[in-house]
């Protein structure tokens, strides 16, 4: 079974940095797209950053210039480097990936368990 395992969340001061990681495991043929969503208290879940195999990236306007998404295809791992963190970045961050399993002809939407990021003094 395909699984996504996240790590790297925590409590940081405004202006600080965190690096989230998400590792995919299982019978994976390809990952067409992978990225991060976040959900703040009382708010809807929103996309934050995504990357595809070719290296193209997309960022929410609120994080451009501060967050950087990258991936290590050999490790099936995606990272989100978060710099200059603001209290508004406080949310549960979820890894999301579209994964094609070996022998399958379709992609499986896969979610990580979520990791809490809290930015506070």
C-alpha positions in Angstrom: 0.0 0.0 0.0 1.2 3.5 -0.8 1.8 5.7 2.3 2.9 9.2 2.9 4.8 10.0 6.1 5.3 13.6 7.2 7.8 15.1 9.6 9.3 18.5 10.5 6.4 20.4 12.1 6.8 22.3 15.3 6.7 25.6 17.2 8.8 28.4 15.9 9.2 32.1 16.5 8.1 34.7 13.9 10.8 35.0 11.4 12.1 31.5 12.0 12.3 28.6 9.7 11.1 25.0 9.5 11.6 22.3 6.9 8.8 19.8 6.3 9.4 16.5 4.7 7.1 13.9 3.2 8.3 10.5 2.2 6.2 8.2 0.0 6.6 4.4 0.2 5.0 1.4 -1.4 4.7 0.0 -4.9 5.2 3.3 -6.7 5.5 3.7 -10.4 5.4 7.4 -10.6 4.4 10.5 -8.7 3.0 13.0 -11.2 2.5 15.8 -8.7 3.2 16.3 -5.0 2.8 19.2 -2.7 1.4 20.7 0.4 -1.9 21.9 1.7 -2.6 23.6 5.0 -5.6 24.2 7.1 -5.7 27.0 9.7 -8.1 26.9 12.7 -11.6 27.6 11.5 -10.5 27.8 7.9 -10.8 25.6 4.8 -7.9 23.6 3.6 -5.9 25.5 1.0 -3.0 24.6 -1.4 0.4 25.9 -0.5 2.9 24.6 -2.9 3.2 21.9 -5.6 5.9 20.5 -7.8 5.9 18.0 -10.7 8.6 15.7 -12.1 9.8 18.3 -14.6 10.5 20.7 -11.8 7.7 23.2 -12.3 6.4 24.7 -9.1 3.4 26.6 -8.0 3.0 28.6 -4.8 0.2 30.3 -3.1 0.6 34.1 -3.2 0.9 34.3 0.5 4.1 32.1 0.6 5.9 33.2 -2.5 9.5 34.3 -1.7 9.4 32.6 1.6 8.6 28.9 1.0 10.5 26.6 -1.3 9.3 23.2 -2.4 11.7 20.6 -3.7 11.8 16.9 -4.2 14.3 14.0 -4.2 12.9 11.6 -6.7 15.4 8.9 -5.8 14.0 9.0 -2.2 10.4 9.7 -3.2 10.5 12.6 -0.8 9.2 16.1 -1.0 10.4 19.0 1.1 8.9 22.3 2.1 11.5 24.8 3.3 9.6 27.6 5.2 11.5 30.7 5.9 10.5 34.1 7.4 7.5 32.4 9.1 4.6 34.5 10.1 1.8 33.8 12.7 -0.5 33.6 9.7 1.3 30.5 8.6 0.1 28.6 11.6 -1.8 25.6 10.4 -1.8 21.9 10.0 0.2 21.1 6.9 -0.7 18.1 4.8 1.3 16.4 2.2 -0.6 15.5 -1.0 0.5 13.4 -3.9 -1.0 11.9 -7.1 0.7 8.5 -7.2 0.5 5.8 -9.9 1.1 2.4 -8.4 3.1 -0.3 -10.3 0.7 -2.2 -12.6 -2.0 0.4 -12.3 -3.4 2.7 -15.0 -4.6 5.4 -12.7 -3.4 7.8 -10.1 -4.2 7.5 -6.4 -4.8 10.7 -4.4 -2.8 10.2 -1.3 -2.6 12.3 1.9 -0.2 12.5 4.7 -1.4 12.5 8.3 -0.8 16.2 8.8 1.8 18.0 10.9 1.2 21.0 13.1 3.1 24.2 12.4 2.7 26.9 15.0 4.4 30.3 14.6 4.1 32.3 17.8 6.1 34.5 20.1 
